[in-house]
Amino acid sequence: MHKPFYILLACFTIIASVASSQNYTGGARSVALSNAFVSIPDSWSTFHNQATLAQLNNFSAGIFYESKFGIDEFELAASSIVLPTNTGTFGLSFYQFGKGIFKAHKLGLAYAKPLSERLNASIQFDYFAERMPENADAFSFLTFEIGASYKLTEKITLGVHSFNPVKNGYNYREEKTKLPSIYRLGAHYAFDQHVLVSFETQKESERDVLIKSGLEFMPLENLAFRFGISGRPVQYTAGIGYIFKNISTDIAFSYHGNLGFTPSVSIQYNLK
């Protein structure tokens, strides 16, 4: 008789944790690979490991949309711009989570630079702002991210990244809420131009280590199929990507055992 109540209570608890203050990521390709993305260079590296931006040679810009568990109030919209220059690569990123009376924003400015033929390093400064329904004014704070990537061989690349190592957070009137520090370490192996396997471990302050893995298969030069798994709790992901000239489109789905599916889509423009 009490089972439906406990299921409902568990769902509300999970939903509350999703809506709480945290750092969200962007890019449907990374979603499909269960966000095992810390070593992979991409237009959305501004949300994962900015050091891998140094491996990109062309200007790119993208937009991303995700509807978490199909709930409108939990929608996530993001954008990313990557600008390589002679002195290094700059990245600009932005997201908005939520709608209506609750909104959370992040604005990031990144700089990545090769330190050698194999080693890249980066720093990103972040501005967070959040508006709660019970407060008339928005709360905000500043923090930073640092990262590095290392090309071990022609086929293996390593990546390491730290978000908010100083544990900054919002100073609410009632209390101070710290955003967690997040440390990521991983690698990917490119078998050839058609298969890529990625693996990553993530440690968030006050949470257990999270293991993530992804597989990307490209049967054609402009078509990709992707799969991923992470846990615990176990979450499955999948997606597809298609490239047409300078435009690439990625679609992804992630599945949570209790809350169901989350669809994601991103579109990128790459200047060649």
N, C-alpha and C positions, 0 to 999 in steps of 0.2 A: 504494500500500500504506500510505503514511503519512498519507493524506488524512483518514481518520476520526480519527486521533490529533490532528491539528492542529485539526480542527473541535471535538473535545471539549475541547482545551486552550483554545480561544478562548471557548467557552461558560463554562468554569470561571472564566476571567479576567473576563468580563462579569458573571457572578453574584457574584464576589468584590467587584467595584466597586459593585454594587447593595447588598450587605450592609455595605459600609464606612460609617463615620460620615458622615452627611449630614443635611440638613434636608428632610423630606418634606412634601408638601402634601396637603390633604384636599378632598373634594367631587367627586362624580361628574360634575356639570355642567362643572366646570373641566377634568377629565380629558378629557371628550368634545371640548372646545375646545382640546386639546393644551396646556392650562395657559397659554394666552394670555389671562391673566385679571387682569393688574395694574391695569387701569382699570375693572373691572366690579364694581359693588356687589352683595354676595351674603352669605348666611349664613356662607359659608366664606371671606370676605375676611380672617378671622383668620389664615389660612394663606398669603395672597397679598399683599395690600396693605391694611393696617388702616385707612388713610386713607379708603377708600371706605365704611367702616362708618358714617361721618358722614352718608351719604346714605340710610341706613335709618331708618325712623321707628317700627318696631314690634319688639317682642321676638321673637326666634327662637332655636331650638335644633335641632341636627342631629347625627346619627350617620353614620359612614362606614366602609365595609369594602372592602378591596382585597386580592386574592390575586395577588401579583406572579408572573407566568408560571405560575400554578397550583401554586406550591410552597408548602406549608403553613408552612415555616420562614420564609418571606418575607411573611407576611401583615401587613397594616397596618390597625389599627383607630383611629379618631379621633372626636372630638366637638368641637362648637363651640357657644358660647352668646353671643348678642348682646343687649345691654341699652342702649337709648337712654334718656338722661336730659336734663334741662334744661341741665346743665353740659357735656354731651358724650356720646359713645357708648363704652361699655365692652365689651370682648370677652374671653372666656375660652376657651382652646383646649387640647386635649390629644391626644397620640397615643402608641400603642405599636407599635413595629415588631419583628417576630420573635416567637418563642415558645420555650418550653422553656428550654434553657440559655443562649440568647442573646436579650436584650431591650434595646431602646433606647426611651427615653421623652422626651417634650418637653411642658412645661407653659408656656403663654404667657398673659400678662395685658396686654391692649391698651387704649389710650385714644385716641380720635379726636375731633377738634373742627373745626368750620368756622371758617376764618379770615376768610372773606368769602363772598359769595353764590356764588362760583365755586370758591374754593380751600379744600381740606381738608388737614389734616396729622395725623400720628399717630406714636405711639411704642409699642413692645411690648417687654416684658422677658421673656426666655426662660430657663427652667431645663431643662438637658439632663442625663439620667442614662443610663448604659449598663452592662450587666452582661455580662462575657465569661466563657466557660466555664472559662478557665484561672485566673480570679481569684475569690476568695471574696467580695470586697467590690465594690460598684458604684462607678463613677467618675462625677463630675458637674462641671458648670461653669455659669456664668451668662453671658449675652450679651444683645444687644438688636437691635431692628429699627426702622427709621424709614421713613416713606412720605409721599407727597403725591398728591393728585389734583386736576385742574383741568378744569372744564367749559368747553371752548373755545367751543362753540356748543350749541344745543339738542340736536344730534344727535351731537356729537363730544366725547368725554371722554378726557383724557390721564392717565396714571398713571406714577409712578416710585417705586421701592422699593429699599431696601438692607437686606440681612440680614447680621448679624455683621461689620460693617465693621472691628471691632477684631481680628478673626481669633482669637478665643478658641477653646479646645479642651480635650481631655481630657489630664490629666497622668498617663499610665500610668507604672508603675514603670520600664519600659525606656526610654520616650521620651514626648515630648509630641506629640499628634496634633491639629492645628488643623483645625477645621471651615472650609470655604472661605467666603470673602466672596462674596455673590451680589448683583449689581446688575441690576435689571429696569426697562425702559422700554418703554411701549407705549400703545396707544389702541384705542378701539372706536368704531364708527359704527353708530348705530341708524337704519336707513332709515325705519322706521315701527314699529308695534307687532308686526310679524310677522318682521322680518329684522334680524339683528345680525351684524356682521363685526368680528373683533378681530385685532390684530396686535401682536406683542411681540418684543423682542430681550432676551436674557439673557446676561450675562457673569459667569462663575464664575472665581474666581482660579485660574490655571494651566490653564485650558481655553479653547477657542475660543468665539467668540460663537455662541449658539444662536438661531435664528430660529423663531418659532412663530406659527401663525395658526389661526383658528377661524371657523366659520360656524354660526349658530343660526337655524333657520327654524321659525316657529310658525303652522301652517295653521289651528289653532284657538286660542282664548284659553287653554286649559288643556293644550295638547299641543305639545311641542317636539321637533324633530329636530336633531341636532348633528353636526358633522364637524370634524376638525382634522388638521393635518399640521405636523410639526416636523423639524428635522434640522440638522446631521448627527450621528450616523447618523439616517437618515430613519425616522420613526415615524408611523404613521397611527392616528387615533382616531375614534370614532363613539359616539353615544349617543342616548338618548331620555329625555324628561322628561314627567311628568304631574302635574297639580295637581287635588286634590279638596278643596274647601273650604279648611281651614287646613293641610292636609297636602300636601307635594310630594315626589315620589319621582323619583330620577334613576338611570339605569343607563348605564354606559359600558364601552367596550372599547378597549384600546390594543394595537397589534400591533408587535412587534419582529421584524425579519427573521431573527434567529438563535434567539431564545428563545420566540417565539410570542406568544400572547394573554395579556393581563392584564385580568380582569373587575373592575369596581368598581360599588358601589351606595351611595347615600346617601338618607336620609329626613330631611326637615326639617319642623318645626312653626313656623308663622308666626302670631303673634297679631295679628288684624286689628281 
